[in-house]
Amino acid sequence: KQWYQRRVAITAGKCKPVSTVGAEQLLLDTHSLKTVLLQLPSLGSAVARKPAPSFTKTVSQGMVRAEMILKLVMAPSESQIAFVESYINLLADKDIGDFQKVLEMKGFKRTEQIEMVELFKKTANISDSERAGNVVEQDSSRIRKLEKLIKKGF
């Protein structure tokens, strides 16, 4: 992930619960941010030039995830199964932690979150081994980050 993708995700994740109107505003802000990022290569230049296709692709792909999360937050959630299926279809993500963050942003109660996580596991066909692998992957990622901090000398 690019730094701005992580920053947008972290900042948006801190906003919980997010109302529909709040999600709409965040979606507009995300689109504005995407527009500014796409203009960065020619910012301050006398010659307006088009950004490299790889840059455009990277920015667009990164911001699409944030936009999809916000669209999920705006979506009605009368049916738990419909919400879970929307999440899987829009994000194609089997990470339970990410799903729980979206549920928190959406404002689901803790008991509802537990039910929906179980439904998510069944719908996404997440096996026990995948869940265990996910935990190991998260732990190794944390260890790598800690090693980098130690090498930098904090």
C-alpha positions in Angstrom: 0.0 0.0 0.0 1.1 3.5 -0.6 1.5 6.0 2.3 -1.7 7.9 1.4 -3.7 4.8 1.2 -2.7 3.8 4.7 -3.3 7.3 6.0 -6.8 7.5 4.5 -7.7 4.1 5.8 -6.3 4.9 9.3 -8.0 8.3 9.5 -11.4 7.0 8.1 -11.2 4.1 10.5 -11.0 6.4 13.5 -14.3 8.0 12.5 -16.8 5.7 14.1 -19.6 5.5 13.8 -20.0 7.4 10.5 -23.5 8.6 9.5 -24.7 8.4 6.0 -24.2 12.1 5.5 -20.7 11.9 7.1 -19.8 9.0 4.7 -21.1 11.0 1.7 -18.9 14.0 2.8 -15.9 11.6 3.3 -16.5 10.2 -0.2 -16.5 13.7 -1.7 -13.3 14.4 0.2 -11.7 11.2 -1.0 -12.6 12.1 -4.6 -11.0 15.5 -4.1 -7.9 14.0 -2.6 -7.7 11.6 -5.6 -8.0 14.5 -8.0 -5.2 16.4 -6.2 -2.9 13.4 -6.1 -3.4 12.9 -9.9 -2.4 16.5 -10.4 0.8 16.2 -8.3 3.2 15.5 -11.2 2.4 18.8 -12.9 1.9 20.8 -9.7 4.1 23.9 -9.7 5.3 23.3 -13.2 4.9 25.8 -16.0 4.1 23.0 -18.4 1.0 20.9 -17.6 1.9 17.3 -18.3 -0.1 14.2 -18.0 1.0 11.8 -15.2 2.6 8.5 -16.0 0.0 5.7 -16.5 1.6 3.7 -13.7 1.2 6.6 -11.3 -2.5 7.1 -12.4 -3.2 3.4 -11.9 -1.6 3.3 -8.5 -3.4 6.3 -7.2 -6.7 5.2 -8.7 -6.4 1.6 -7.3 -5.5 3.0 -3.9 -8.4 5.4 -3.6 -11.0 2.9 -5.0 -10.7 0.8 -1.8 -11.4 3.9 0.4 -14.3 4.8 -1.9 -15.8 1.3 -1.7 -15.5 1.2 2.1 -17.3 4.6 2.3 -20.0 3.3 -0.1 -20.5 0.3 2.2 -20.9 2.6 5.2 -23.5 4.6 3.3 -25.4 1.5 2.2 -28.6 0.4 4.0 -28.0 -2.5 6.3 -31.5 -3.9 7.1 -30.3 -7.4 6.0 -27.1 -8.7 7.5 -26.6 -11.2 4.7 -27.0 -8.5 2.0 -24.4 -6.3 3.8 -21.9 -9.1 4.1 -22.4 -10.0 0.4 -22.0 -6.3 -0.6 -18.7 -6.2 1.4 -17.4 -9.3 -0.2 -18.4 -8.2 -3.7 -17.2 -4.6 -3.4 -13.9 -5.3 -1.6 -13.1 -8.9 -2.4 -11.4 -9.0 1.0 -11.5 -11.9 3.4 -9.7 -10.2 6.2 -11.9 -10.4 9.3 -10.1 -7.4 10.9 -10.9 -5.1 8.0 -14.5 -6.3 8.0 -14.8 -5.5 11.7 -13.4 -2.0 11.2 -16.1 -1.4 8.5 -18.8 -2.7 11.0 -17.5 -0.3 13.6 -17.6 2.6 11.1 -21.1 1.6 10.2 -22.1 1.8 13.9 -23.1 -1.8 14.5 -23.5 -2.9 18.2 -21.0 -5.4 19.6 -23.5 -8.2 19.6 -24.5 -7.5 16.0 -20.8 -7.4 15.0 -20.3 -10.9 16.5 -23.2 -12.3 14.5 -22.1 -10.6 11.3 -18.5 -11.8 11.7 -19.8 -15.4 12.0 -22.0 -14.8 8.9 -19.0 -13.3 7.1 -16.8 -16.3 7.9 -19.5 -18.6 6.5 -20.2 -16.5 3.4 -16.6 -15.9 2.6 -15.8 -19.6 3.2 -13.0 -18.8 5.6 -11.5 -21.9 7.1 -9.9 -22.3 10.4 -6.5 -22.6 8.7 -7.0 -19.4 6.8 -7.9 -17.6 10.1 -4.8 -19.0 11.7 -2.7 -18.0 8.7 -4.1 -14.5 8.9 -3.1 -14.2 12.6 0.5 -15.5 11.8 0.7 -13.1 8.8 -0.4 -10.1 11.0 2.2 -11.1 13.7 5.0 -11.4 11.2 4.1 -8.1 9.7 4.2 -6.5 13.1 7.6 -8.1 13.8 9.0 -6.7 10.5 7.8 -3.3 11.4 9.4 -3.5 14.8 12.6 -4.7 13.3 12.6 -1.7 10.9 12.1 0.7 13.8 15.0 -0.9 15.8 17.3 -0.7 12.7 16.4 3.0 12.3 17.2 3.6 16.0 13.7 4.8 16.7 
